């Protein structure tokens, strides 16, 4: 009787899941922790593993694999949904269907995404969302940060207003923010995701689910694409100008939900607000790195100040609409991404040594301001000491002509090379690129290359550490020259799919490259960088010479 009652309650009360609206009845083993706790609690790692262990026996269209092991030894499951079933990247490629990757809980305290992933797994396999597998393969990682998720305590996410009562931590088991690890790849979670999902399964669309840190705008969910700065325009333009505006309109018409572009404002700039700022362009953020890989990506940020069940509802609606859109536009998405990849390679083949690309950027306002911007209002008041301050009200208002800082303009440029030469002594750099999915070969004979060397004339490091690093920066100039490759040296031909990512990673003046993250500190400091000019060890080549000469 207890079990039957639970099933009746489940069918009658799960208004968040669209399958519940059609009276689908699930086994009690598939009831999620928020649903069992009146949304006061969130799922633990053990809870998720129990759910996945139960549902994998109920459908032939699920495969559970692994992206790797966390710092604290937890397996990180990846869930592949497909019809017919596929169990390997090779089978996915042979199917001709694009892979769509949904990732949640990269920050252990931002919890609704993992619940939505499990709800969608349940609804697609056993409910009324089976049509989402018609033209695509969906890969879910419900709990990317398994270690941070389980370090639950009260008060870790004050902007979520104790809903749920306890959450995990932002950082992983190493104390790292996994959403700042995309270039340095210090965390096993990052290496596993890049190698075992991005490289292996090659998803055409990547969605990363988050919760905001507290800005009181008036949107239930905000979104951002992988930003266009050093990548190809096609994937960005499709995502930002076509897909996301369409989905925003759909959720308003179908669900009366207000979605909008991601950003923050600061009342210290005065009120009414004049400016709204997105996050920055760096590929350390996974979503931005996807753009440099010639693929589409979306950042989802649920509004922290809504209740847990509301954030689940809005995130569910958003992810469903993305999956529905990708399912209906699968061929177009693949075509646009393939064209971007071909364009990146063609650019190197035709323009190496002739054009320059940005390596440092600043955020600037978009040409067109935001109108009818939805936000909670603020009022100004005078404090006892005579100074002024602002406090929010409960009223939602709309403002026009809000400058939206969401474009990026290059401030430093570098010549696009045909490729790079990494001396054999820097095998760590070559291996790091290979872990990112880059094609790196090793020379077997001497060969002379023409190109340029960057002369580091100034070298500095930030006084305060960020993610355990004193971020480095180099200033200097390029000088033309030749380099004689020796057997064992590493060659990176830039005419390959990851051309834009490799360029941004290896350029010494890049604002988010390997030099930034201290990969060259030991060499540069040993040579006296900062007090004397030092040649950057990675050589940029534009062409080869047929007759070898001594260097």
N, C-alpha and C positions, 0 to 999 in steps of 0.2 A: 504494500500500500504506500509506503514511504517513497519508493522509487517511482511509482505511477504518479503520485502527487507532484514529485519534482518535475516529471516530464510535462505534466499539465501546466505547471507554473512556468516552465521554460518556454513552452509554446505560446503562452499567453502574455508573457512579459518582456521578451527580448525584442523590444521595438527598435533597438539599435541595428539589428541584423535584418537585412531585407528578407532573408529566408523565413524569419519568424512571421513576417507579414503575410506569408502564404501558408501558414500553419504547418511548416515543416517541423517534425518532431525528431530531435536528436537523442542519442543515448546520453545518459547522465554523465558518462565518462568524458564527454565533450563539452560539458559546461565549464566555462572559464571562471577563474578566480574572481574577477570583478562582478560577474553575474551572480556568483554564489554569495558575495559579501555585501550586496547592496552598493557596490562600487566604492567601498571603503578600502579595499586591498587590491594589490596588483600581483601579477604572476611572477613566481620565482622560477629559477632554472629547473628545479625538480618538477614544478607544476607543468612547465612547458614540455619537458621530456615525457611526462605521463600523457599529456594530450597528444603529442606526436606518435608515441608508441601505440596509443589507442586507435587513432584515425588511420594510420597506415595499413591496418588490417581490414578497413572497411571500403576500400576503393582500389581498383587496378590502375588508377591514373595518378598515383603519387609515388615518388621516389625520394628517399631521405638520404642525403649524402653529408659531407662535412667540408667546411672551409679550412679546418685545422683545429688547433688546440690553443686555448687561452693561456695567459701567463700563469694562472693558478691551476692549470691542468684540465679545464673543462672543454669537452668537445663542443664545437660550434656547428649546430646542424643547419644545413641548407635543404629546403624543401622544393622539389621540382614537381610541378603540376603540368600534365600534358595528356593529350588524347589523340592517338594512342600513346601509351607510356614511353618515355625515353629515360634512359638511366646513365647517359654519358654525353659529354659535349659532342663527340663524333656523331652520335645518333641524332642529337638536336640539329646539327648542321645538315645532316642528310635529309632531315624532315623538310627543309626549306622554310620552316617557320622561324620568325625572329624570337629571341629570348628577351623577356622583360624582367628586370631584376628589382625587387622591392626589399629595401633594407630598413630595419628599425632598431631603436634602442642603442644607437652608437654612443649616446649619453645615457647612462644607466638610470638617471632620474626622470627622463622624458619617456613616459611609459605607455601612452595610448597606442603608439605605433605597433608595438609587439602584440597587443590585444587585437588590433585590427587585422594584422597579418593572420593570426590564428582564426579569427572570425571568417575572413575571406577564404582561407584554406577549407574551412568547414562548409561554407556556403557554395564554393565552387565544386567541391567533390560530392557533397551530399544534399545540397539545397538547390536553389533555382538560378545559380550563376554558372551553370555548366557551359553556356554558350561562350564564355570568355576563353575557352580552350580551343575554339574553332580554328583560329588563325595564328595563334601564338603559344609559346611555352613560357610559363611563369615560374620564376625562381624567387622564393621568399627566404630571407634570413630574419626571423622574428626577433632574435636576441643577439645582436652583433657583439655587444659588450656584456658577456655573460658574467664576468667577475664583478664589474661595477653594479650590475643589476641586483645582485644578492647582498650587497652591503647596505641593507635597508635600515633606515632610521627616520625618525620624525624631524621635520624642519630643514631637510636638505634642499628642498625646492620651495622656498617661502612664497615665491610668486604664484605657485599653484594652489596656495591657500588651503593647505592640508587636505587636498583632494587628489589622490588618495592620501590616507593618513601617513603612510611611510613610502619612501621611494629609495632607490639605490643612488649611487654616486655618479657624478659626471665622468670621472676618470676610470681607467681600467685597472687591472691588478698591479701595473707598474706605476700607477699614478700619472699616466699620460692621457691627454685628451685625444681620443682616436680620430677626431675630425680635424686634427692639425698634423696628422702623421702621413699624409698622402705622398710627400716627397721623400722624407727621411726613412720611412718604413721601419721604425724601431720596434713596433709592437707586432707580436705574432698574429694578432687579429688582422692587421693591415696587410702583412705579407700574404696571409692565407687568402684574404678576399681578392687581392690583386692577382695572385697567381691562379687561384682555384675557381674564381668566378669571372673577373674581367678578362683575363687572358684566355682561360680555358673555354668558358661558355660564351664569351663575346656578346654580352647583352647590348641590344640596340637602344634600349631606354633604361635608365637607372633612376630610381626614386628613393630618396633618403628622408625618413620620417623623424621629425623633431617637435619640440615644444618651445615657444618663445621664452625669453628670459624676463619678460614682464612689462614691456611697453604697452600703455593703455590706448592703443588704437581701437577702432570699432569693428574689426573683422574677426570672424570666428576662425579663420585660417588664412595665412598668407603664404605665398609661394615665390620661388625664384628659379630661373633656369641656370644651367651652367653658363657662367658669363663669357661673353665674346670679348676677347682682347687679343690673344696670340693664336687663336684657333681659326678654323674655317667657319664661314658665316652660316652655311646651310642648316646644320642641326640647331643652332641657336635661334635662327629666324623662324623656323618651323615651330619650335617649342614655345618661344616667347610671344610671337606675333599671331600664331594660328591656334595651337592646341590649348594653351593656358587661358587665353581670353574666351575661347569657346566653352571650356569647362566651367569657368567662372560664371558665365551666363546660364549654363545649364543648371548648376546647383541653386542659383537664385530662382529660376523659373520652377524647378521641380521641388525644391526643398526649402525655399525662402531663407537660404543661407548666404551671408555676405563673405566672399573671398576677395582677396586683393594682393597686389605685389608686396613682397617682404620688405621690411625696414624698421628703423627705430627713429624716434625723435627725442629731443632733450628740451625740457621747458626752460632751462637756463638760457636758451636762445630767445626767450620771450614767448608770448602767446597773444593772438592765435599763432599756431606754428607756421613757419615759412619753409621749412625744409624737412625732408624725410630721407633717411640714409639706409642703403642696403649694406650687406656685408662685403668684404673686399674680394679681390679677384684671384687671390693666390691659389695655385693648384694643390697646396697642402690640404685644402678642403676637397673632399672626395668629389662633390658635385662639379666643382670647377675643373678638376682634373679630367673628368669624363669628356668635357668639351675638347680638350687637347688630344683626346683619343678618337676624335671624329665620331662621337656618339652623342645621343641626347640624354639630358638629365634634368631632374626636377627636385628642388628642395621644398619640403612641406613643413610648415611651422604652425602647429595648433596654438590657439590663443590661451596663454597660461592661466588667465583669470576666470575662464569658464570652468565649470565642474568637470570632474573626470569623465562622467558619462557623456557630457556634451562634447568634450574633446574627442572621445571615441567616435561619436556620431559624425562629427564633421570630417575627421580623418578618414573614416570608412567611406563616406560619400565621395571624398576627393580621390582616394585610391581606386575606388570602383570606377569612377568616371575616366580616370587615366587608363585603366585596363580596358574599359569599353572602347575608348577612343583608339588605343593602340590595336585592339582586335579588329576594328573596322578600317584602320589605315595602315595595316601591317606592311603591305607592299610599298607604299609611299615612304614610310619611315626607313625601311631598308634601302630604298633607292637613294634617298637624300643622304644617308650616312655613307653609302658606297661612293657617291659623287664627291663627298667631302674628303674621303680618304684618297681617292684618285687625284683630287685637286691638290692635296698636300704633297703628294709624291711628284706630280707634274711641276709644281712650283719649284721644288728643289732641282729637278732635271733641267728646267728651262732658265731658272733665275739665280742659281747658286753663284755667289760672287758679285751679283749685279744689284741686288735689292737689300734693303735693311728691314728688320722687323723689331718690334718693341720687346724690351726685356725688363723694363721698369715702367710702372703705370701709376697714375693718380686717379682717384675717383672724381668725376665731374657730374654736373647736373645734366639730365636728359634735355634735349631741345624743347620738348613739350612738357609743361608742368602737369601735375595731377589736379584734376578738378573733381568736385563733389567728394573730396576725401573724407572718409568716415572715421570719427574719433570720439572718445570721451572728452568732454569739455573740461577746462581748467579755469579757476578763478584766482585772481591775485589778491593777496592780503598783506597787511603790515604787521610785522612782528614787534614785540615790546621794545626791542632795541632800535626800532625805526626802519629796519631793513625790510625789503619786500621778498615775498616768496609766492609760490603757486601751489594749489592743491586741486586735485581732480574732483569733479562732481559726478553725479550719477546720470548725467544727460549726455546723449549721443548727438553730436552736431556734425555739420559738413562744411568744409572749407575748400575754396578754389585757389588756384595758382600756387600750389605747394610744389616747391622745387624738389624733384625726385633725383637724388644722387645715386644713379645706377648705371652710368656709363664710365668707361675707363679710357684714359688718353695716355699714350706712351710719353715718357719723359726722357728715356734713354733707349737708343736703338743700336742694333748690332747687325753686321752683314750676315746674311744667310749663307752658310757654307754648303759644299757638297757632302762634307762629312767631318768627322773628328778622329784624331789619332790619340789614343791613350797609351802612354808608355807601359811596358810590362810591369814595372814596379808599382803601378797603380791598379793592380788587378781588382782591388776592392771596388773601385769605381765601375769597372767593366761588369763585375758581377752584380752590382746594384742595378745597373741599367737592364741587365738580363732579367732580373727579378721583376722589373717593371713591365717586361714583355718586349723589350727592344731586341733587335737583331744585332748581335755583336760578333765579329769574327776575329781570328787571330792570324797575324801575318806569318807566312812560312818562308819569305825571302825578303831581301832588301829591296826597297823601292823608294824613290824620291818623290815627294809631294810638294806642290807649291801652295802657299796660303798665307796665314798670318798668325802671329803670336801676340797674346795680350800681355803687356808689361804692367805689372801691378806696382803702381807708384805710391798709393795710399792703401792701407789695410787697417780696418777698425772693427771692433766688436762691441756689441751693446753692453752697457754696464749692468743691466738687470737681465736675469735669465728668463727665458720663455720656453716652456716645455723642456726644461733642463738644459737649454742651450743659450749661449751668449751669441746671438745672431751676428754673422759677419757680413762685411761689405767691402768691396774693392773698387778703387778708382784707378784709372790709368789710361793707356792708349794702346792701339794695335800697331804692330810693325810688320811689314811684309817680309817674307822669308821662305826658306825651304826646310823640309824635315825629311831625314832619311829613316824610314821605318826599318826596324830590325826584326828578325824572326822572334815571335813571342809578343810583340806589341799588339794592341787591340785596335781594330778598325771599326768605325761606326759609319756606314754609308747612310746618309740622311734620307735617301730616296726609299723610304719605307713608311708603313702606316703610322708609326708613332713619331714622325718627323717633328711635329710641333712640340710634343712633350719632351723629346730629347733635346731640342734646341733650348727650350726654357730651362731644362735641368742642368745643362752643361755650360751655358754661357756664364762667364765669371761675374758679369755685372747684373745678372738676373736678380730680381728681388725675392725669388723663392726657389733658387737653385741649390745645387749641392754645396757650392761655396758658402751660401747663406747658412746652411745647416752644419758648417764646420768640418765638412769632409776633407778639406784641403788645409786645415789649420796647421797640422804638424809640419807639413812640407813648407808652407809659406813662412811660418814663424822661425823654423830652423834656418831658412835662407835670409832672414832679417827683414821680411816684408814690413813695411811701415817706416823703416829707417833707410832702406835702400831699394831700388827697383828690382823686382823679381819676376822672371818669366813664368806665367801661368803654365803648368805642365801639360795641359790638354791643347793640342795644336789643331787649328781649324784649317782644313784643306779645301781648295777650290778645284784643283786638277792634279793629275799625276804627270810625271815626266818619264819619257821612254828610256832615257839614258841615266843610269844611276850615277850620282856624284857623292863624294864624301861631304859630310855635313860641315 
